[in-house]
């Protein structure tokens, strides 16, 4: 007899498989006619997979290729492309190395060239060259401030692009007069082009006033140079770029709906724009499970509640975890003692916070199992230590790098 965990594992495998970027990249390339020589630049956690798909379709029509991805995300050589692995979520020296090579490529392009620009989430960290007077340590510090204070991805990227010589549309200007065909795998709620990888080839929608408000909201401690950079306006009009989005959190949720339906559940899409605190989302979904369990909810069982997006975490403790793990552990509290309910939450790229897990999974027995081991779910949540709590009860989802990155998905299974 299938268990809920069996069903969850089946759904996870299917949604990752259906959201790998190869078919989407090929479809985007079929819909475009390249003029002149093709140069390829791929950035982000899915850069290797996207570049491999592009080479499989275009072959030797690509005269030069550069791939910049996260450490341990490259899966081998691709033709004679140069592949650089860099730091995420904190930039490192390879981040600067890769960005400089991309800048050199951009400056060598002319009006007979076209840049195939493959962009996926993670590019904000992996592809960067700070403005003069700003160091990698400065970037790491502001990044940590934003992460720990619960800034969402759009707010984070709005700030970070102001310190960059290649974000917020500036890279597109470096490529002129060459044309850019940008193929985007979106990991941002709402698919805002200026926020995906901090929009290196997209006009920046944020004004100086909006960015200053974000800095004030999170009480950011910045150097004098960084404060001056907040007042420098970014490009608002770019004319040499054509963009197509090939995948997003909506496609992820649609895959989840299909997978759960095939297993006999009635899928219900709650939202594709989940962007609240991870603990709040977990408590809400756990409370929903309790209502369904008591027969007080209108949905018939078996049902699958689907939520896509990206939650945030306010870091107050010294533990280890990620937003998806924290969501799952938080949901376990109102679900405690319930039968035939399970929740899982994971990042489609296979990583969740600074851990080796993609996310977390919990059910009605999770809290009791933790208690039997002398572990308080509440105390571990206060310490932001969801990783070690879930690991103790086999509640971690570990996929390794998946090759895609289209945001996070949370599912509540009830039968």
C-alpha positions in Angstrom: 0.0 0.0 0.0 1.3 3.5 -0.9 2.1 5.8 1.9 1.8 9.6 1.9 5.5 9.8 1.8 5.7 7.5 -1.2 3.2 9.9 -3.0 5.3 12.9 -1.9 8.5 11.4 -3.3 6.7 10.5 -6.6 5.4 14.0 -7.0 8.8 15.6 -6.2 10.6 13.5 -8.8 8.0 14.3 -11.4 7.9 18.0 -10.9 11.7 18.3 -11.0 11.8 16.2 -14.2 9.1 18.2 -15.9 10.8 21.5 -15.1 14.3 20.8 -16.3 15.2 23.5 -18.8 16.3 21.5 -21.8 12.9 21.3 -23.6 12.1 24.9 -22.7 15.4 26.2 -24.0 15.0 24.3 -27.2 11.5 25.7 -27.7 12.8 29.2 -27.1 15.6 28.7 -29.7 13.2 27.3 -32.3 11.3 30.5 -32.0 14.2 32.8 -32.8 16.2 33.5 -35.9 19.8 34.4 -35.2 21.5 37.1 -37.2 25.3 36.8 -37.6 27.7 35.0 -35.2 26.4 33.5 -32.0 28.2 33.9 -28.6 26.7 32.2 -25.6 26.8 33.4 -22.0 24.9 31.4 -19.3 24.7 32.5 -15.7 22.9 31.0 -12.6 22.3 27.8 -10.9 20.8 26.2 -14.0 23.5 27.7 -16.3 25.2 24.4 -17.2 21.9 22.6 -18.0 20.7 25.5 -20.1 24.0 25.9 -22.0 24.2 22.1 -22.6 20.7 22.3 -24.1 21.6 25.3 -26.3 24.7 23.6 -27.6 22.7 20.4 -28.3 20.4 22.5 -30.5 22.7 25.0 -32.1 26.0 23.1 -32.1 29.0 24.7 -33.8 26.9 27.7 -34.8 28.0 29.0 -31.3 31.5 30.4 -31.8 32.2 31.0 -28.2 30.7 30.0 -24.9 31.1 31.0 -21.2 29.1 29.3 -18.4 29.1 30.7 -14.8 27.3 28.6 -12.3 27.4 27.6 -8.6 30.1 25.4 -7.2 29.4 21.7 -7.9 26.7 22.5 -10.4 28.6 21.9 -13.6 28.3 18.3 -14.9 31.3 18.2 -17.2 32.6 19.9 -20.3 30.4 21.4 -23.0 32.3 21.5 -26.3 35.0 24.1 -25.9 33.0 26.4 -23.6 34.7 27.9 -20.6 33.0 26.9 -17.4 33.5 28.8 -14.1 32.0 27.8 -10.8 31.5 30.6 -8.3 30.0 31.3 -4.8 26.4 31.4 -3.8 24.7 32.9 -1.9 27.9 34.9 -1.1 30.0 36.0 -4.1 33.7 34.9 -4.2 36.8 35.5 -6.3 35.4 33.3 -9.1 32.4 35.5 -9.3 34.6 38.5 -10.2 36.7 36.3 -12.5 33.6 35.1 -14.5 32.1 38.6 -14.7 35.3 40.1 -16.0 35.5 37.4 -18.7 31.8 38.2 -19.6 32.6 41.9 -19.8 35.6 41.2 -22.1 33.3 39.1 -24.3 30.6 41.9 -24.4 33.1 44.6 -25.3 34.4 42.4 -28.2 31.0 42.1 -29.8 30.0 44.2 -32.8 26.8 44.8 -34.8 27.3 41.5 -36.7 27.2 39.5 -33.5 24.3 38.2 -31.3 24.7 37.2 -27.7 22.6 34.2 -26.5 22.2 35.1 -22.8 20.9 32.2 -20.7 19.8 33.4 -17.3 18.6 31.5 -14.2 18.2 32.2 -10.5 21.4 32.7 -8.5 22.9 35.0 -11.0 22.9 37.9 -8.5 25.7 36.2 -6.6 27.4 34.2 -9.3 27.7 37.1 -11.9 29.1 40.3 -10.4 31.6 43.0 -10.7 31.1 45.7 -8.1 31.4 49.4 -8.9 34.7 51.1 -8.0 35.2 51.5 -4.2 33.0 48.5 -3.3 34.6 45.2 -2.3 33.3 41.6 -2.2 33.3 41.9 1.6 31.0 44.9 1.3 28.6 42.9 -0.9 28.7 39.9 1.5 27.9 42.1 4.4 24.9 43.8 2.9 23.7 40.5 1.5 23.8 39.0 5.0 22.0 42.0 6.5 19.2 41.6 4.0 19.0 37.8 4.4 18.9 38.0 8.2 16.3 40.8 8.3 13.8 39.0 6.1 14.0 41.0 2.9 12.4 39.3 -0.1 14.2 38.6 -3.3 12.9 41.7 -5.1 14.0 43.9 -2.3 17.4 42.2 -2.1 18.1 42.5 -5.8 16.9 46.1 -5.9 19.6 47.0 -3.4 22.4 44.8 -4.8 22.1 46.0 -8.4 22.9 49.5 -7.3 26.4 48.4 -6.3 27.0 46.6 -9.6 28.7 47.5 -12.9 26.7 44.8 -14.7 23.3 44.5 -13.1 20.2 46.6 -13.5 20.6 46.7 -17.3 24.2 47.8 -17.3 25.5 44.6 -18.9 23.1 45.1 -21.9 24.6 48.5 -22.5 28.1 47.0 -22.5 27.1 44.6 -25.3 26.0 47.4 -27.7 25.8 47.5 -30.7 25.3 43.7 -30.6 21.9 42.3 -30.1 21.0 40.1 -27.1 18.5 37.2 -27.1 17.8 36.5 -23.4 16.3 33.2 -22.4 15.1 33.3 -18.8 14.4 30.7 -16.3 12.5 32.6 -13.6 12.9 32.1 -9.9 11.1 35.3 -8.9 7.5 35.7 -7.9 5.8 37.7 -10.7 8.6 37.0 -13.2 10.0 40.5 -12.9 12.8 40.7 -15.4 14.7 43.4 -13.5 14.9 41.1 -10.5 15.8 37.7 -12.0 19.6 37.6 -11.4 19.2 41.3 -10.7 18.3 42.1 -14.3 21.7 42.4 -16.1 19.9 42.8 -19.5 16.6 44.4 -18.3 15.7 48.0 -17.6 15.5 48.7 -13.8 12.0 49.4 -12.6 13.1 50.8 -9.3 13.8 54.5 -8.7 16.4 56.0 -6.4 13.6 56.9 -4.0 12.4 53.3 -3.9 15.8 51.9 -3.2 16.5 54.4 -0.4 13.2 53.4 1.2 14.3 49.7 1.2 17.6 50.6 2.8 15.8 52.6 5.5 13.2 49.8 6.0 15.9 47.3 6.9 18.2 49.8 8.7 21.1 48.8 6.4 24.6 49.6 7.6 26.5 50.8 4.5 29.8 52.4 3.6 29.9 55.9 2.4 30.6 54.8 -1.1 27.7 52.4 -1.1 25.4 55.1 0.1 26.5 57.3 -2.7 25.9 54.5 -5.2 22.2 54.2 -4.0 21.7 57.7 -5.5 23.1 56.7 -9.0 20.2 56.0 -11.4 20.2 52.8 -13.4 19.2 52.3 -17.1 15.5 52.7 -17.7 15.4 52.0 -21.4 17.2 49.2 -23.3 16.8 48.7 -27.0 19.2 45.8 -27.9 17.5 42.9 -26.0 14.7 40.5 -26.9 13.6 38.3 -23.9 11.6 35.1 -23.5 10.7 33.5 -20.2 10.9 29.7 -20.5 9.9 28.5 -17.1 8.6 29.9 -13.8 6.9 28.9 -10.6 3.5 28.6 -12.4 4.9 25.8 -14.5 6.2 24.2 -11.3 2.7 24.4 -9.7 1.1 23.0 -12.9 3.4 20.0 -12.8 2.5 19.5 -9.1 -1.2 19.5 -10.0 -0.7 17.0 -12.7 1.4 14.7 -10.6 -1.0 14.7 -7.6 -4.0 14.2 -9.9 -2.4 11.1 -11.4 -2.1 9.7 -7.9 -5.8 10.3 -7.2 -5.7 13.6 -5.3 -7.9 16.6 -6.2 -5.4 19.4 -6.7 -6.1 22.9 -5.6 -3.7 25.8 -6.5 -3.7 28.1 -3.5 -1.2 30.7 -4.9 1.9 31.1 -7.1 2.9 34.2 -5.1 3.7 32.9 -1.6 6.1 35.5 -0.1 5.4 35.8 3.6 7.4 34.5 6.6 8.2 30.8 6.3 6.9 30.2 9.9 3.7 32.0 9.1 3.1 30.0 5.9 3.8 26.8 7.8 1.4 27.6 10.6 -1.3 28.6 8.1 -1.0 25.5 6.0 -0.8 23.3 9.1 -4.0 24.9 10.4 -5.6 24.2 7.0 -4.6 20.5 7.4 -6.2 20.4 10.8 -9.4 21.8 9.4 -9.4 19.3 6.6 -8.6 16.5 9.1 -11.6 17.5 11.2 -13.9 17.6 8.2 -14.4 21.3 8.6 -13.0 22.3 5.2 -15.0 22.3 2.0 -12.4 20.3 0.0 -13.2 16.6 -0.3 -10.4 14.1 0.5 -8.0 13.1 -1.0 -6.8 16.5 -1.9 -3.6 18.3 -2.6 -3.1 22.0 -1.7 -0.4 23.6 -3.8 1.5 26.9 -3.0 4.4 28.3 -5.1 6.6 31.2 -4.4 9.4 32.1 -2.0 9.1 32.7 1.7 11.6 34.6 3.9 13.2 33.9 7.3 14.1 36.4 10.0 17.3 34.9 11.5 17.2 35.2 15.2 19.0 32.1 16.4 22.3 30.4 15.6 20.9 27.1 14.1 21.0 25.7 10.6 18.2 25.5 8.1 16.4 27.1 5.1 13.1 28.7 4.4 11.5 25.4 3.2 12.7 23.4 6.1 11.5 26.1 8.5 8.1 26.1 6.8 7.7 22.3 7.1 8.7 22.2 10.7 6.3 25.1 11.6 3.5 23.2 9.8 4.2 20.2 11.9 3.0 21.9 15.1 -0.7 22.4 14.2 -0.7 19.1 12.3 0.5 17.2 15.4 -1.6 14.0 16.0 -3.4 14.2 12.7 -3.7 11.1 10.5 -3.3 11.0 6.8 -1.8 14.5 6.3 1.7 15.4 5.1 3.4 18.6 4.0 6.5 19.1 2.0 8.3 22.2 0.8 11.4 22.4 -1.4 13.5 24.6 -3.6 13.4 23.4 -7.2 17.1 23.9 -7.6 17.8 21.3 -4.9 19.2 23.8 -2.3 17.5 25.4 0.7 19.6 27.8 2.7 23.2 27.0 3.5 22.4 23.3 3.7 22.7 20.1 1.6 18.9 19.7 1.7 16.4 20.9 -0.9 13.7 21.3 1.8 11.7 19.5 4.4 8.8 17.1 4.9 6.5 16.6 8.0 3.4 14.8 9.0 1.1 14.3 12.0 3.7 12.2 13.8 6.7 14.6 13.4 6.2 16.5 16.6 5.6 13.4 18.7 8.7 11.7 17.2 10.8 14.8 18.0 9.5 14.9 21.6 10.3 11.2 22.1 13.9 12.2 21.2 14.0 15.1 23.7 13.7 17.7 20.9 11.3 20.6 21.1 10.1 21.7 17.7 9.3 25.2 19.2 12.7 25.6 20.6 14.4 24.5 17.4 12.3 27.0 15.4 13.3 29.8 17.7 16.9 28.9 17.1 16.3 28.7 13.3 17.5 25.1 13.6 15.0 23.3 11.4 17.7 21.3 9.6 18.8 19.4 12.7 15.2 18.9 13.9 14.1 17.4 10.6 17.2 15.4 10.1 16.5 13.6 13.4 13.2 12.3 12.1 14.1 11.7 8.5 12.4 14.9 7.5 14.9 16.3 5.0 14.4 16.3 1.3 17.8 15.8 -0.4 18.0 15.9 -4.2 21.4 17.3 -4.9 21.6 20.0 -7.6 18.7 19.5 -9.9 19.7 21.5 -13.0 16.7 23.8 -12.8 15.6 26.8 -10.7 12.0 27.9 -10.8 11.3 29.0 -7.3 9.9 26.9 -4.4 6.9 24.7 -4.0 4.9 23.6 -1.0 2.3 20.9 -1.0 -0.2 19.7 1.6 -1.4 16.1 0.9 -4.6 15.0 2.7 -6.3 11.7 2.2 
